[in-house]
């Protein structure tokens, strides 16, 4: 488990091991959530990169009559 220190300007450095494993690059945006007494950082993926990631998903689901 990695540990970081909050600077006087409230900045933290994401450890290199975590940056490499998640592919985080300088200038990349992350979403910040406060959840259940903790802080979560979620790397945002450019829309162009995410395009087509659901290709091949089965869309034949049983739907409610009023939503067809």
Backbone bond lengths (Angstrom), bond angles and torsions (degrees), N, CA, C in turn:
res aa  C-N    CA-C-N  psi(-1)  N-CA   C-N-CA  omega(-1)  CA-C   N-CA-C  phi
1 X - - - 1.441 - - 1.519 107.97 -
2 X 1.328 116.28 127.44 1.455 121.60 179.90 1.525 110.40 -87.07
3 X 1.320 115.14 152.90 1.454 121.87 -179.98 1.519 108.10 -128.77
4 X 1.330 117.04 138.65 1.457 121.37 178.17 1.529 108.93 -125.07
5 X 1.331 115.69 161.73 1.456 121.94 178.62 1.512 108.91 -114.38
6 X 1.310 116.68 137.94 1.456 121.79 176.75 1.525 107.72 -83.48
7 X 1.336 117.00 126.24 1.460 121.54 -179.12 1.532 110.17 -76.45
8 X 1.330 117.19 170.08 1.469 119.91 176.34 1.530 113.00 -59.13
9 X 1.338 116.87 -21.51 1.474 121.20 176.87 1.530 111.47 -94.56
10 X 1.333 117.40 14.17 1.468 124.05 179.61 1.534 112.47 63.66
11 X 1.317 116.93 32.48 1.458 121.59 177.87 1.518 109.63 -101.83
12 X 1.336 116.16 150.13 1.466 121.56 173.71 1.524 108.10 -130.57
13 X 1.320 116.23 154.43 1.461 121.94 176.11 1.518 107.27 -106.54
14 X 1.331 116.24 125.21 1.462 121.00 176.77 1.530 107.35 -75.37
15 X 1.319 117.95 124.26 1.467 120.30 -177.85 1.534 112.46 -55.24
16 X 1.331 115.38 145.40 1.472 121.71 -176.07 1.524 111.65 -56.63
17 X 1.327 117.65 -40.34 1.466 120.98 -179.31 1.525 110.43 -59.94
18 X 1.329 117.17 -41.45 1.465 121.74 179.99 1.523 110.10 -70.26
19 X 1.339 117.39 -43.32 1.472 120.85 178.57 1.513 111.28 -58.97
20 X 1.324 116.24 -44.36 1.475 119.93 -179.58 1.519 111.24 -65.19
21 X 1.324 117.29 -45.29 1.462 119.71 -175.91 1.532 112.24 -66.62
22 X 1.329 117.47 -29.64 1.462 120.78 179.64 1.525 112.96 -98.02
23 X 1.325 116.78 -5.61 1.461 120.13 179.13 1.519 113.20 69.27
24 X 1.323 117.57 31.97 1.469 121.38 179.82 1.515 109.28 -78.20
25 X 1.322 116.12 131.73 1.465 123.30 -177.98 1.531 110.56 -115.27
26 X 1.337 118.29 156.59 1.466 120.56 176.60 1.525 110.85 -56.80
27 X 1.315 116.39 135.87 1.462 121.43 179.20 1.520 113.73 87.37
28 X 1.326 117.80 -10.74 1.462 120.55 179.59 1.521 109.37 -69.41
29 X 1.311 116.73 144.46 1.458 121.58 179.35 1.525 110.34 -89.78
30 X 1.339 115.17 147.97 1.456 121.67 174.08 1.524 108.28 -129.54
31 X 1.308 115.19 146.18 1.466 121.49 176.57 1.524 107.14 -88.84
32 X 1.342 117.32 136.31 1.461 122.00 -179.11 1.520 108.81 -110.84
33 X 1.334 116.10 126.90 1.463 122.19 178.91 1.523 109.36 -123.41
34 X 1.308 115.95 140.61 1.458 121.00 168.03 1.522 104.83 -102.28
35 X 1.315 116.41 121.16 1.465 120.46 -173.82 1.520 109.90 -143.47
36 X 1.317 116.34 120.88 1.457 122.15 172.69 1.536 112.35 51.89
37 X 1.326 116.94 44.22 1.457 121.27 177.31 1.518 115.52 78.28
38 X 1.321 117.31 17.38 1.465 120.17 178.63 1.523 110.28 -139.20
39 X 1.314 116.06 168.31 1.461 122.93 177.91 1.521 107.63 -109.87
40 X 1.333 116.79 131.47 1.460 121.15 177.45 1.520 108.78 -120.85
41 X 1.313 116.37 134.51 1.463 123.30 176.50 1.521 108.01 -110.85
42 X 1.328 116.51 121.59 1.461 121.61 -178.90 1.530 108.22 -114.48
43 X 1.355 117.68 115.63 1.469 118.88 178.71 1.528 110.33 -63.21
44 X 1.327 116.27 132.59 1.460 121.08 177.21 1.520 108.84 -85.47
45 X 1.312 115.73 135.32 1.460 121.91 -179.82 1.523 107.45 -100.94
46 X 1.349 118.00 130.13 1.462 119.08 177.64 1.525 110.86 -56.35
47 X 1.320 116.68 141.42 1.458 121.87 -177.40 1.523 111.42 -56.41
48 X 1.316 116.44 -36.26 1.464 120.55 179.81 1.536 110.90 -62.02
49 X 1.330 116.89 -36.75 1.462 121.48 179.10 1.519 111.11 -70.91
50 X 1.337 116.93 -37.08 1.462 121.65 -176.82 1.526 112.55 -76.79
51 X 1.318 118.01 -15.39 1.457 121.36 -176.57 1.531 111.00 -58.08
52 X 1.333 115.09 127.27 1.453 120.95 176.26 1.515 115.05 86.15
53 X 1.345 119.08 4.08 1.453 118.60 -176.59 1.530 112.60 -70.41
54 X 1.326 118.36 -13.04 1.463 121.25 176.79 1.528 112.61 -99.79
55 X 1.305 117.33 9.14 1.461 121.45 -179.33 1.524 109.91 -56.27
56 X 1.303 116.17 130.30 1.454 121.25 177.95 1.510 114.17 91.50
57 X 1.326 117.82 -0.03 1.462 120.26 -179.79 1.529 109.47 -69.30
58 X 1.319 116.45 142.18 1.465 121.59 180.00 1.523 109.19 -78.19
59 X 1.326 117.77 114.12 1.465 122.16 -178.51 1.521 111.99 -99.92
60 X 1.308 117.15 7.08 1.471 120.35 179.86 1.524 109.70 -86.98
61 X 1.316 115.63 75.41 1.455 120.44 178.35 1.519 109.67 -107.90
62 X 1.314 116.26 152.10 1.461 120.68 178.79 1.525 107.40 -73.55
63 X 1.334 115.49 125.26 1.457 120.66 -176.93 1.517 111.03 -110.46
64 X 1.312 115.02 155.44 1.464 120.11 175.79 1.522 108.96 -68.96
65 X 1.312 117.84 146.12 1.474 121.45 -176.09 1.521 112.53 -56.74
66 X 1.317 118.08 -41.30 1.457 120.14 -176.90 1.528 113.27 -77.59
67 X 1.326 118.88 1.24 1.453 122.03 179.84 1.519 113.15 -117.30
68 X 1.308 117.78 13.16 1.459 121.49 -178.49 1.515 109.86 -83.85
